[in-house]
Amino acid sequence: MATRRANVLGLGLIGGSLALALAKHGYIVSGSDKDSEVEQLALAREIVSAVGIDPLAEISFIATPVSSIPEQAKLALAKTNGIVTDVGGVKASV
């Protein structure tokens, strides 16, 4: 079976959990966060295999605050050829 690759942009509670689940299912996960300490912690805990955006990833998940999704989507679309999706949600009108 081919190596499966994914990006997770935003490594907070939702993004970190998603990255960990993907890794447990055999994905090579690259991750990024606005906080470099969070990136390094995710790398040290083997939640991600690399920091940054993997251009070979077949899918990129955006797990950032809703206000950051457009910027992160443009970045992922510019750097990858895979699917780009988000896990953003709001509990009030935007």
N, CA, C and O atoms as a GROMACS GRO file, in nm:
protein
  376
    1MET      N    1   0.084  -0.119   0.000
    1MET     CA    2   0.000   0.000   0.000
    1MET      C    3   0.088   0.125   0.000
    1MET      O    4   0.192   0.128   0.066
    2ALA      N    5   0.048   0.225  -0.073
    2ALA     CA    6   0.124   0.349  -0.083
    2ALA      C    7   0.124   0.423   0.050
    2ALA      O    8   0.031   0.410   0.131
    3THR      N    9   0.229   0.500   0.072
    3THR     CA   10   0.237   0.583   0.191
    3THR      C   11   0.131   0.692   0.184
    3THR      O   12   0.116   0.759   0.082
    4ARG      N   13   0.058   0.708   0.293
    4ARG     CA   14  -0.046   0.811   0.298
    4ARG      C   15   0.008   0.930   0.375
    4ARG      O   16   0.073   0.914   0.479
    5ARG      N   17  -0.017   1.048   0.324
    5ARG     CA   18   0.038   1.170   0.382
    5ARG      C   19  -0.074   1.272   0.404
    5ARG      O   20  -0.166   1.285   0.324
    6ALA      N   21  -0.063   1.344   0.516
    6ALA     CA   22  -0.163   1.446   0.548
    6ALA      C   23  -0.096   1.566   0.615
    6ALA      O   24   0.009   1.552   0.678
    7ASN      N   25  -0.157   1.680   0.600
    7ASN     CA   26  -0.116   1.802   0.670
    7ASN      C   27  -0.225   1.840   0.768
    7ASN      O   28  -0.344   1.822   0.741
    8VAL      N   29  -0.183   1.893   0.883
    8VAL     CA   30  -0.278   1.951   0.978
    8VAL      C   31  -0.226   2.091   1.010
    8VAL      O   32  -0.118   2.106   1.066
    9LEU      N   33  -0.304   2.190   0.974
    9LEU     CA   34  -0.268   2.329   1.000
    9LEU      C   35  -0.347   2.375   1.122
    9LEU      O   36  -0.468   2.392   1.116
   10GLY      N   37  -0.276   2.395   1.231
   10GLY     CA   38  -0.338   2.427   1.360
   10GLY      C   39  -0.330   2.304   1.448
   10GLY      O   40  -0.403   2.207   1.425
   11LEU      N   41  -0.244   2.307   1.548
   11LEU     CA   42  -0.219   2.188   1.630
   11LEU      C   43  -0.272   2.203   1.772
   11LEU      O   44  -0.212   2.152   1.867
   12GLY      N   45  -0.384   2.271   1.786
   12GLY     CA   46  -0.450   2.283   1.916
   12GLY      C   47  -0.524   2.155   1.951
   12GLY      O   48  -0.487   2.048   1.904
   13LEU      N   49  -0.627   2.166   2.030
   13LEU     CA   50  -0.702   2.049   2.077
   13LEU      C   51  -0.758   1.967   1.961
   13LEU      O   52  -0.738   1.846   1.956
   14ILE      N   53  -0.826   2.031   1.869
   14ILE     CA   54  -0.886   1.958   1.757
   14ILE      C   55  -0.780   1.912   1.658
   14ILE      O   56  -0.776   1.795   1.621
   15GLY      N   57  -0.692   2.003   1.615
   15GLY     CA   58  -0.589   1.968   1.518
   15GLY      C   59  -0.492   1.864   1.572
   15GLY      O   60  -0.452   1.772   1.500
   16GLY      N   61  -0.452   1.879   1.698
   16GLY     CA   62  -0.360   1.782   1.758
   16GLY      C   63  -0.424   1.644   1.768
   16GLY      O   64  -0.358   1.544   1.743
   17SER      N   65  -0.550   1.640   1.806
   17SER     CA   66  -0.622   1.512   1.814
   17SER      C   67  -0.636   1.448   1.676
   17SER      O   68  -0.620   1.327   1.662
   18LEU      N   69  -0.665   1.529   1.577
   18LEU     CA   70  -0.677   1.480   1.439
   18LEU      C   71  -0.542   1.427   1.390
   18LEU      O   72  -0.537   1.319   1.330
   19ALA      N   73  -0.435   1.501   1.415
   19ALA     CA   74  -0.301   1.457   1.373
   19ALA      C   75  -0.264   1.325   1.439
   19ALA      O   76  -0.210   1.236   1.373
   20LEU      N   77  -0.293   1.311   1.566
   20LEU     CA   78  -0.263   1.188   1.639
   20LEU      C   79  -0.343   1.071   1.582
   20LEU      O   80  -0.288   0.962   1.564
   21ALA      N   81  -0.470   1.092   1.555
   21ALA     CA   82  -0.554   0.985   1.498
   21ALA      C   83  -0.504   0.944   1.359
   21ALA      O   84  -0.500   0.825   1.327
   22LEU      N   85  -0.467   1.041   1.277
   22LEU     CA   86  -0.414   1.010   1.144
   22LEU      C   87  -0.285   0.930   1.156
   22LEU      O   88  -0.265   0.832   1.084
   23ALA      N   89  -0.196   0.971   1.246
   23ALA     CA   90  -0.069   0.901   1.265
   23ALA      C   91  -0.093   0.757   1.311
   23ALA      O   92  -0.025   0.665   1.266
   24LYS      N   93  -0.188   0.739   1.400
   24LYS     CA   94  -0.219   0.604   1.450
   24LYS      C   95  -0.275   0.514   1.339
   24LYS      O   96  -0.268   0.392   1.349
   25HIS      N   97  -0.329   0.576   1.235
   25HIS     CA   98  -0.382   0.499   1.122
   25HIS      C   99  -0.282   0.492   1.006
   25HIS      O  100  -0.320   0.461   0.893
   26GLY      N  101  -0.157   0.520   1.033
   26GLY     CA  102  -0.052   0.500   0.935
   26GLY      C  103  -0.016   0.617   0.846
   26GLY      O  104   0.069   0.603   0.758
   27TYR      N  105  -0.078   0.731   0.867
   27TYR     CA  106  -0.044   0.848   0.786
   27TYR      C  107   0.088   0.908   0.834
   27TYR      O  108   0.119   0.905   0.953
   28ILE      N  109   0.164   0.962   0.741
   28ILE     CA  110   0.275   1.049   0.774
   28ILE      C  111   0.214   1.188   0.782
   28ILE      O  112   0.162   1.240   0.683
   29VAL      N  113   0.221   1.249   0.900
   29VAL     CA  114   0.151   1.375   0.923
   29VAL      C  115   0.252   1.488   0.940
   29VAL      O  116   0.343   1.480   1.022
   30SER      N  117   0.233   1.593   0.863
   30SER     CA  118   0.308   1.717   0.882
   30SER      C  119   0.212   1.816   0.945
   30SER      O  120   0.093   1.817   0.913
   31GLY      N  121   0.263   1.899   1.034
   31GLY     CA  122   0.176   1.993   1.102
   31GLY      C  123   0.237   2.130   1.116
   31GLY      O  124   0.359   2.146   1.117
   32SER      N  125   0.152   2.228   1.127
   32SER     CA  126   0.198   2.365   1.149
   32SER      C  127   0.105   2.433   1.248
   32SER      O  128  -0.012   2.398   1.262
   33ASP      N  129   0.161   2.532   1.316
   33ASP     CA  130   0.085   2.609   1.413
   33ASP      C  131   0.147   2.748   1.420
   33ASP      O  132   0.266   2.764   1.391
   34LYS      N  133   0.069   2.848   1.456
   34LYS     CA  134   0.125   2.983   1.467
   34LYS      C  135   0.226   2.992   1.581
   34LYS      O  136   0.308   3.084   1.582
   35ASP      N  137   0.220   2.900   1.675
   35ASP     CA  138   0.311   2.896   1.790
   35ASP      C  139   0.418   2.790   1.767
   35ASP      O  140   0.388   2.670   1.767
   36SER      N  141   0.541   2.832   1.747
   36SER     CA  142   0.649   2.737   1.718
   36SER      C  143   0.674   2.640   1.833
   36SER      O  144   0.720   2.528   1.810
   37GLU      N  145   0.644   2.680   1.956
   37GLU     CA  146   0.658   2.588   2.070
   37GLU      C  147   0.559   2.473   2.058
   37GLU      O  148   0.592   2.359   2.092
   38VAL      N  149   0.439   2.501   2.012
   38VAL     CA  150   0.339   2.396   1.991
   38VAL      C  151   0.387   2.301   1.882
   38VAL      O  152   0.372   2.179   1.895
   39GLU      N  153   0.444   2.355   1.775
   39GLU     CA  154   0.497   2.270   1.668
   39GLU      C  155   0.605   2.177   1.721
   39GLU      O  156   0.605   2.057   1.693
   40GLN      N  157   0.698   2.232   1.799
   40GLN     CA  158   0.808   2.151   1.851
   40GLN      C  159   0.759   2.046   1.950
   40GLN      O  160   0.812   1.935   1.953
   41LEU      N  161   0.659   2.079   2.030
   41LEU     CA  162   0.601   1.983   2.124
   41LEU      C  163   0.532   1.870   2.049
   41LEU      O  164   0.546   1.754   2.086
   42ALA      N  165   0.458   1.903   1.944
   42ALA     CA  166   0.391   1.801   1.863
   42ALA      C  167   0.493   1.709   1.797
   42ALA      O  168   0.470   1.588   1.787
   43LEU      N  169   0.604   1.763   1.754
   43LEU     CA  170   0.712   1.684   1.694
   43LEU      C  171   0.776   1.594   1.799
   43LEU      O  172   0.798   1.476   1.774
   44ALA      N  173   0.806   1.649   1.915
   44ALA     CA  174   0.870   1.572   2.023
   44ALA      C  175   0.780   1.459   2.072
   44ALA      O  176   0.829   1.352   2.108
   45ARG      N  177   0.650   1.482   2.073
   45ARG     CA  178   0.556   1.379   2.120
   45ARG      C  179   0.512   1.285   2.008
   45ARG      O  180   0.426   1.199   2.027
   46GLU      N  181   0.573   1.302   1.890
   46GLU     CA  182   0.545   1.220   1.772
   46GLU      C  183   0.399   1.226   1.728
   46GLU      O  184   0.344   1.130   1.674
   47ILE      N  185   0.337   1.341   1.751
   47ILE     CA  186   0.202   1.366   1.700
   47ILE      C  187   0.212   1.399   1.552
   47ILE      O  188   0.123   1.364   1.474
   48VAL      N  189   0.321   1.466   1.512
   48VAL     CA  190   0.351   1.491   1.371
   48VAL      C  191   0.490   1.437   1.341
   48VAL      O  192   0.574   1.424   1.430
   49SER      N  193   0.512   1.405   1.214
   49SER     CA  194   0.643   1.356   1.170
   49SER      C  195   0.734   1.469   1.127
   49SER      O  196   0.856   1.456   1.128
   50ALA      N  197   0.673   1.581   1.088
   50ALA     CA  198   0.749   1.697   1.042
   50ALA      C  199   0.668   1.824   1.067
   50ALA      O  200   0.545   1.820   1.076
   51VAL      N  201   0.739   1.934   1.078
   51VAL     CA  202   0.675   2.064   1.093
   51VAL      C  203   0.672   2.132   0.957
   51VAL      O  204   0.770   2.130   0.883
   52GLY      N  205   0.558   2.191   0.925
   52GLY     CA  206   0.543   2.259   0.797
   52GLY      C  207   0.433   2.196   0.714
   52GLY      O  208   0.350   2.120   0.766
   53ILE      N  209   0.434   2.227   0.587
   53ILE     CA  210   0.333   2.173   0.495
   53ILE      C  211   0.402   2.079   0.397
   53ILE      O  212   0.496   2.119   0.327
   54ASP      N  213   0.356   1.956   0.393
   54ASP     CA  214   0.410   1.855   0.302
   54ASP      C  215   0.344   1.873   0.165
   54ASP      O  216   0.222   1.854   0.154
   55PRO      N  217   0.420   1.910   0.062
   55PRO     CA  218   0.358   1.932  -0.069
   55PRO      C  219   0.303   1.804  -0.132
   55PRO      O  220   0.225   1.810  -0.227
   56LEU      N  221   0.344   1.687  -0.080
   56LEU     CA  222   0.297   1.559  -0.134
   56LEU      C  223   0.174   1.505  -0.061
   56LEU      O  224   0.125   1.397  -0.094
   57ALA      N  225   0.126   1.578   0.039
   57ALA     CA  226   0.010   1.531   0.116
   57ALA      C  227  -0.114   1.521   0.028
   57ALA      O  228  -0.140   1.608  -0.056
   58GLU      N  229  -0.189   1.414   0.048
   58GLU     CA  230  -0.311   1.395  -0.030
   58GLU      C  231  -0.428   1.474   0.027
   58GLU      O  232  -0.528   1.498  -0.041
   59ILE      N  233  -0.414   1.514   0.155
   59ILE     CA  234  -0.520   1.593   0.218
   59ILE      C  235  -0.459   1.685   0.322
   59ILE      O  236  -0.364   1.649   0.391
   60SER      N  237  -0.516   1.805   0.333
   60SER     CA  238  -0.475   1.902   0.434
   60SER      C  239  -0.598   1.943   0.513
   60SER      O  240  -0.700   1.983   0.456
   61PHE      N  241  -0.587   1.932   0.645
   61PHE     CA  242  -0.695   1.972   0.735
   61PHE      C  243  -0.659   2.105   0.799
   61PHE      O  244  -0.548   2.121   0.850
   62ILE      N  245  -0.751   2.199   0.796
   62ILE     CA  246  -0.730   2.327   0.861
   62ILE      C  247  -0.809   2.326   0.991
   62ILE      O  248  -0.932   2.314   0.992
   63ALA      N  249  -0.735   2.337   1.102
   63ALA     CA  250  -0.796   2.331   1.235
   63ALA      C  251  -0.757   2.456   1.313
   63ALA      O  252  -0.695   2.450   1.419
   64THR      N  253  -0.795   2.569   1.258
   64THR     CA  254  -0.762   2.698   1.318
   64THR      C  255  -0.891   2.772   1.353
   64THR      O  256  -1.000   2.728   1.315
   65PRO      N  257  -0.880   2.883   1.425
   65PRO     CA  258  -0.999   2.964   1.444
   65PRO      C  259  -1.059   3.002   1.308
   65PRO      O  260  -0.987   3.017   1.210
   66VAL      N  261  -1.189   3.016   1.303
   66VAL     CA  262  -1.260   3.041   1.178
   66VAL      C  263  -1.203   3.162   1.104
   66VAL      O  264  -1.196   3.161   0.981
   67SER      N  265  -1.163   3.264   1.176
   67SER     CA  266  -1.110   3.385   1.110
   67SER      C  267  -0.980   3.359   1.035
   67SER      O  268  -0.944   3.437   0.946
   68SER      N  269  -0.909   3.253   1.068
   68SER     CA  270  -0.781   3.220   1.002
   68SER      C  271  -0.796   3.122   0.887
   68SER      O  272  -0.702   3.100   0.812
   69ILE      N  273  -0.914   3.062   0.872
   69ILE     CA  274  -0.932   2.958   0.771
   69ILE      C  275  -0.903   3.007   0.628
   69ILE      O  276  -0.832   2.937   0.556
   70PRO      N  277  -0.954   3.123   0.584
   70PRO     CA  278  -0.925   3.163   0.445
   70PRO      C  279  -0.775   3.173   0.415
   70PRO      O  280  -0.730   3.127   0.311
   71GLU      N  281  -0.700   3.234   0.505
   71GLU     CA  282  -0.556   3.248   0.485
   71GLU      C  283  -0.488   3.111   0.480
   71GLU      O  284  -0.403   3.087   0.394
   72GLN      N  285  -0.524   3.022   0.572
   72GLN     CA  286  -0.464   2.889   0.576
   72GLN      C  287  -0.504   2.806   0.454
   72GLN      O  288  -0.425   2.727   0.404
   73ALA      N  289  -0.627   2.823   0.408
   73ALA     CA  290  -0.672   2.750   0.288
   73ALA      C  291  -0.592   2.794   0.166
   73ALA      O  292  -0.551   2.711   0.085
   74LYS      N  293  -0.570   2.924   0.151
   74LYS     CA  294  -0.490   2.974   0.039
   74LYS      C  295  -0.349   2.917   0.044
   74LYS      O  296  -0.294   2.878  -0.059
   75LEU      N  297  -0.292   2.912   0.163
   75LEU     CA  298  -0.157   2.857   0.181
   75LEU      C  299  -0.152   2.710   0.142
   75LEU      O  300  -0.064   2.668   0.067
   76ALA      N  301  -0.246   2.631   0.192
   76ALA     CA  302  -0.249   2.488   0.162
   76ALA      C  303  -0.274   2.463   0.014
   76ALA      O  304  -0.213   2.374  -0.046
   77LEU      N  305  -0.364   2.540  -0.046
   77LEU     CA  306  -0.393   2.524  -0.189
   77LEU      C  307  -0.273   2.561  -0.275
   77LEU      O  308  -0.251   2.502  -0.381
   78ALA      N  309  -0.195   2.659  -0.230
   78ALA     CA  310  -0.077   2.702  -0.306
   78ALA      C  311   0.037   2.602  -0.296
   78ALA      O  312   0.119   2.590  -0.387
   79LYS      N  313   0.044   2.530  -0.183
   79LYS     CA  314   0.160   2.443  -0.159
   79LYS      C  315   0.134   2.295  -0.182
   79LYS      O  316   0.228   2.216  -0.180
   80THR      N  317   0.009   2.255  -0.205
   80THR     CA  318  -0.022   2.113  -0.225
   80THR      C  319  -0.114   2.096  -0.345
   80THR      O  320  -0.170   2.192  -0.397
   81ASN      N  321  -0.126   1.972  -0.389
   81ASN     CA  322  -0.221   1.939  -0.496
   81ASN      C  323  -0.336   1.854  -0.443
   81ASN      O  324  -0.422   1.812  -0.520
   82GLY      N  325  -0.336   1.830  -0.313
   82GLY     CA  326  -0.438   1.743  -0.254
   82GLY      C  327  -0.563   1.819  -0.213
   82GLY      O  328  -0.578   1.938  -0.239
   83ILE      N  329  -0.650   1.747  -0.148
   83ILE     CA  330  -0.775   1.802  -0.096
   83ILE      C  331  -0.743   1.893   0.022
   83ILE      O  332  -0.654   1.864   0.102
   84VAL      N  333  -0.816   2.004   0.033
   84VAL     CA  334  -0.803   2.094   0.147
   84VAL      C  335  -0.941   2.107   0.209
   84VAL      O  336  -1.038   2.139   0.140
   85THR      N  337  -0.949   2.082   0.339
   85THR     CA  338  -1.077   2.090   0.410
   85THR      C  339  -1.053   2.152   0.547
   85THR      O  340  -0.939   2.164   0.591
   86ASP      N  341  -1.160   2.190   0.613
   86ASP     CA  342  -1.144   2.248   0.747
   86ASP      C  343  -1.235   2.179   0.846
   86ASP      O  344  -1.331   2.111   0.810
   87VAL      N  345  -1.202   2.197   0.972
   87VAL     CA  346  -1.283   2.142   1.080
   87VAL      C  347  -1.333   2.256   1.169
   87VAL      O  348  -1.360   2.237   1.288
   88GLY      N  349  -1.343   2.375   1.110
   88GLY     CA  350  -1.388   2.491   1.185
   88GLY      C  351  -1.537   2.484   1.215
   88GLY      O  352  -1.615   2.426   1.139
   89GLY      N  353  -1.573   2.543   1.323
   89GLY     CA  354  -1.714   2.549   1.361
   89GLY      C  355  -1.737   2.669   1.450
   89GLY      O  356  -1.647   2.713   1.521
   90VAL      N  357  -1.856   2.721   1.446
   90VAL     CA  358  -1.890   2.835   1.530
   90VAL      C  359  -2.019   2.805   1.606
   90VAL      O  360  -2.103   2.727   1.562
   91LYS      N  361  -2.031   2.869   1.720
   91LYS     CA  362  -2.151   2.850   1.801
   91LYS      C  363  -2.235   2.977   1.806
   91LYS      O  364  -2.334   2.986   1.879
   92ALA      N  365  -2.194   3.077   1.726
   92ALA     CA  366  -2.268   3.202   1.717
   92ALA      C  367  -2.253   3.254   1.575
   92ALA      O  368  -2.172   3.203   1.498
   93SER      N  369  -2.330   3.355   1.540
   93SER     CA  370  -2.319   3.410   1.404
   93SER      C  371  -2.182   3.473   1.385
   93SER      O  372  -2.122   3.527   1.478
   94VAL      N  373  -2.134   3.464   1.262
   94VAL     CA  374  -2.000   3.516   1.230
   94VAL      C  375  -2.013   3.655   1.172
   94VAL      O  376  -1.913   3.717   1.138
   0.00000   0.00000   0.00000
